[in-house]
Amino acid sequence: MSTELIELSNALAQATERAAASVVAVHTERRGSSSGIVWRSGVIVTSEHALRRDEEIQVTLPSGRVAPATLAGRDPATDIAVLKCAEAAGAAPEFGDAAAVKPGSIALVVGRTRASGPVAALGVVSLVAQERRTWTGASLIPYIRLDAGMQPTAVGGAVIEAHGKIVGLATPRFARFGAIAVPVASVNQSVEILLQKGHIPRGYLGVGLQPVRLPDALREKLAWNEKTAAIVMDVHPGGPADKAGLIIGDIIVSLSGEAVTRLEDIQSHLGGDAIDKTLELKYVRGGAIHEGSIAVAERPHGGD
């Protein structure tokens, strides 16, 4: 083996060892586990979708000791769950600048198993976008996609850049292949709110929607350029949509002055800062465009 390959191999092993000092295994059942990162003393972040239960959570610490943890809160939109564990103490990990990551850069995902210790997956950054909204409505700044074969035990592990610093949390939830690095800034935001409130406040319209293609004849009649919109399939009694007068079959074509061509266009207006705001609304009913307004409420905790 050439000297260069040996040096690279040693560097990757050392980076894995350093990162693993801040990575735990998270387990709620007799078999299987995912990973988590000791974000700060007593606080662990992990993948929300991989955390199967809210109670009887245990973590295997870097020392090998198994300790109990309690759930502080979940944020499905960013796939972040926050755990409290008094025994997860020590120095905070070193965080890098996610905005400095470039396509083609080497990336290392470091996780931990409950029995075998650290696990690692080597890949490259396949795509970086300044901002991208996920199908859950969350905005990731930046959006970092990894071309890395990640085993289930590494989900929720640390994404390491070439200097050995953590730039995000690894999850496959928002990627058709590979994984996404939920950037440090997004994780920090979720951590602070979940520790304070136990959930992430999000806007709520009280309506079930599906994407729909607008017939050409209807578009011509309405002089509407967009080909798709969102059709109302369900209206929650007493919710904002019900109060706004929407009924099943209405087609929402514009919200807050912006065209609605997919469901994400509505989700983008339902962040926590939108709660209690009134948004302009345009919808099609009976072949005609109607205008109105809808007041955004806070999504009931645990509701859809």
C-alpha positions in Angstrom: 0.0 0.0 0.0 1.3 3.4 -0.9 2.4 5.9 1.7 -0.4 8.3 0.7 -3.1 5.7 1.2 -1.7 4.7 4.6 -1.6 8.3 5.7 -5.2 8.8 4.5 -6.3 5.6 6.2 -4.7 6.7 9.5 -6.2 10.1 9.2 -9.7 8.7 8.7 -9.2 6.4 11.7 -8.1 9.2 13.9 -11.0 11.5 12.8 -13.4 8.6 13.6 -11.9 8.1 17.0 -12.1 11.8 17.8 -15.7 12.2 16.7 -16.7 8.9 18.4 -15.8 10.6 21.7 -19.0 12.6 21.3 -21.2 9.9 19.8 -23.5 7.5 21.6 -25.7 4.6 20.7 -29.5 5.2 21.4 -31.7 2.2 22.1 -35.3 1.7 23.2 -35.7 -2.0 22.6 -33.9 -5.2 23.3 -32.3 -5.3 19.8 -31.1 -2.6 17.5 -30.0 1.0 18.0 -29.4 4.2 16.2 -26.8 6.9 17.0 -26.8 10.3 18.8 -24.4 13.2 19.4 -23.6 14.6 22.8 -24.4 18.2 21.7 -23.5 19.7 25.0 -23.1 18.5 28.5 -26.2 16.5 29.5 -27.9 17.0 26.1 -28.0 14.5 23.2 -29.4 15.0 19.7 -30.5 12.0 17.6 -32.7 11.2 14.6 -36.4 11.7 15.4 -37.7 9.0 13.0 -35.2 6.4 14.4 -36.3 7.0 18.0 -39.1 4.4 18.3 -40.4 5.2 21.8 -40.7 8.1 24.2 -40.0 6.2 27.3 -37.4 3.7 28.6 -34.7 5.2 26.5 -31.1 4.2 27.1 -27.8 5.4 25.6 -24.5 3.6 25.4 -21.9 6.3 26.2 -18.4 6.4 24.6 -17.1 4.9 27.9 -19.2 1.8 27.2 -21.5 2.6 30.2 -25.2 2.3 29.6 -27.2 5.3 31.0 -30.9 6.3 31.1 -32.1 9.2 29.0 -35.3 11.2 28.9 -37.0 12.7 25.9 -37.0 16.5 25.9 -38.9 16.8 22.6 -39.2 15.9 19.0 -39.1 17.9 15.8 -40.2 15.6 12.9 -39.8 18.4 10.4 -36.0 18.5 10.8 -35.8 14.8 12.0 -34.3 16.0 15.4 -35.1 14.6 18.8 -33.4 15.9 21.9 -32.6 13.7 24.9 -31.5 14.6 28.4 -28.9 12.4 30.0 -27.0 13.6 33.1 -24.2 11.1 32.5 -23.5 12.5 29.0 -21.0 15.0 30.3 -17.7 16.2 29.1 -16.3 18.7 26.6 -18.6 19.8 23.8 -17.7 18.6 20.3 -16.0 20.9 17.9 -18.4 22.2 15.2 -17.4 23.3 11.7 -18.9 25.7 9.3 -21.6 23.8 7.3 -21.7 26.7 4.8 -18.1 26.1 3.8 -18.8 22.5 2.7 -18.5 22.0 -1.1 -19.6 19.3 -3.5 -16.9 16.7 -3.9 -15.6 17.2 -0.4 -14.9 14.1 1.7 -17.4 13.5 4.4 -17.4 10.9 7.2 -20.4 9.7 9.1 -19.6 8.5 12.6 -22.1 6.5 14.7 -22.0 4.0 17.5 -23.4 0.6 18.1 -24.6 -0.6 21.5 -22.2 -3.6 21.5 -19.4 -3.1 18.9 -18.4 0.5 19.4 -17.9 3.2 16.8 -19.0 2.7 13.2 -18.0 4.9 10.2 -19.1 5.5 6.6 -16.9 7.4 4.2 -18.5 9.3 1.3 -18.5 12.6 -0.5 -20.7 15.6 -0.5 -22.8 15.1 -3.6 -24.8 18.3 -3.5 -24.9 21.6 -1.6 -27.7 24.1 -2.0 -27.8 27.4 -0.2 -31.3 26.6 1.0 -33.8 23.9 0.3 -37.1 23.1 1.9 -37.8 19.5 2.7 -41.2 17.7 2.1 -42.0 18.3 5.8 -41.8 22.1 5.3 -38.5 22.6 7.1 -35.9 24.8 5.6 -32.3 23.5 5.8 -29.6 26.2 5.4 -27.5 24.9 3.8 -28.9 21.7 2.3 -26.1 19.1 2.2 -26.6 15.7 0.5 -24.1 12.9 1.1 -23.2 10.1 -1.2 -22.5 7.6 1.6 -23.7 4.1 2.3 -24.9 4.4 5.9 -26.1 1.5 8.0 -29.1 1.9 10.3 -27.0 2.0 13.4 -25.3 5.2 12.2 -28.5 7.1 11.6 -28.4 10.1 13.9 -24.6 10.1 13.9 -22.2 12.9 13.3 -21.3 14.2 9.9 -17.6 15.1 9.9 -15.9 17.4 7.3 -12.2 17.1 6.2 -10.9 19.0 9.2 -12.6 16.6 11.6 -15.3 19.0 12.8 -19.0 18.2 13.0 -21.1 20.0 10.4 -24.4 18.2 11.0 -26.5 15.2 12.0 -26.8 12.3 9.5 -30.3 11.2 8.4 -31.6 9.4 5.3 -35.1 10.7 5.9 -35.0 13.5 3.3 -32.9 11.8 0.7 -34.1 9.3 -2.0 -30.6 7.8 -1.7 -27.6 8.5 0.5 -28.1 10.8 3.4 -28.7 14.4 4.4 -26.6 16.4 6.9 -29.0 18.4 9.0 -26.7 21.4 9.5 -25.5 22.5 12.9 -27.5 25.8 12.8 -30.8 23.9 12.2 -29.9 21.5 15.0 -29.1 24.3 17.4 -32.4 26.0 16.7 -34.4 22.8 17.3 -32.4 22.1 20.5 -33.1 25.4 22.1 -36.8 25.4 21.4 -37.3 21.7 22.4 -35.5 22.2 25.7 -37.7 25.2 26.4 -41.1 24.1 25.2 -40.9 20.3 24.5 -42.2 20.8 20.9 -41.7 23.1 17.9 -44.6 25.5 17.4 -45.8 25.3 13.8 -48.6 26.9 11.9 -51.8 25.1 11.2 -54.6 25.6 8.7 -56.8 22.6 9.7 -57.1 21.3 6.1 -56.2 18.1 4.3 -54.7 18.7 0.9 -53.6 16.8 -2.2 -51.8 18.1 -5.3 -54.0 18.4 -8.4 -53.4 19.2 -12.0 -55.6 22.1 -13.3 -57.4 21.3 -16.6 -56.3 23.4 -19.5 -59.8 24.7 -20.1 -60.0 25.9 -16.5 -56.6 27.6 -16.7 -57.7 29.4 -19.9 -61.0 30.5 -18.4 -59.3 31.9 -15.2 -56.2 33.2 -17.1 -54.1 31.3 -14.7 -50.6 30.2 -15.8 -49.7 27.6 -13.2 -50.5 24.0 -14.2 -50.9 22.5 -10.6 -52.5 23.5 -7.3 -53.7 22.0 -4.1 -57.2 20.6 -3.7 -59.0 20.5 -0.3 -59.8 16.9 0.7 -60.7 17.4 4.3 -61.6 20.4 6.6 -61.1 20.1 10.3 -64.2 21.3 12.1 -63.5 24.6 13.9 -60.1 24.9 12.4 -58.7 28.0 10.5 -59.9 26.6 7.1 -63.4 25.9 8.4 -63.6 29.5 9.8 -62.3 30.9 6.5 -65.2 29.2 4.7 -63.2 26.6 2.7 -65.0 23.4 1.8 -64.0 20.0 0.4 -63.3 20.4 -3.4 -62.0 23.9 -3.2 -58.7 24.3 -5.1 -56.1 26.6 -3.4 -54.1 28.4 -6.1 -52.5 31.2 -4.1 -51.5 31.8 -0.5 -50.1 35.0 0.9 -49.8 36.4 -2.6 -47.7 33.5 -3.9 -48.8 30.8 -6.3 -49.5 27.3 -4.9 -48.2 24.6 -7.3 -47.3 21.9 -4.7 -48.0 21.2 -1.1 -44.6 22.6 0.0 -45.7 26.0 -1.2 -48.3 26.0 1.6 -46.0 24.4 4.2 -43.5 27.2 3.6 -46.0 29.7 5.1 -46.6 27.7 8.3 -43.5 28.3 10.3 -43.7 29.2 14.0 -43.5 32.9 13.1 -46.7 32.7 11.0 -48.9 31.8 14.0 -51.7 34.3 14.5 -51.0 35.9 11.2 -53.8 36.3 8.6 -52.8 35.3 5.0 -54.5 36.2 1.7 -56.1 33.3 0.0 -57.2 32.6 -3.6 -59.1 29.4 -4.4 -61.2 28.0 -7.2 -64.8 27.0 -6.5 -67.4 26.3 -9.2 -65.0 27.3 -12.0 -64.4 30.8 -10.6 -61.6 32.3 -8.5 -62.6 33.4 -5.0 -60.5 35.6 -2.7 -60.5 35.5 1.1 -58.2 35.2 4.1 -57.2 32.6 6.6 -55.8 33.0 10.1 -52.9 30.7 10.9 -53.3 28.9 14.3 -50.7 26.9 16.2 -50.8 23.2 15.3 -52.2 21.2 18.3 -49.3 19.5 20.0 -49.2 16.0 18.7 -51.7 16.8 15.9 -51.5 16.3 12.2 
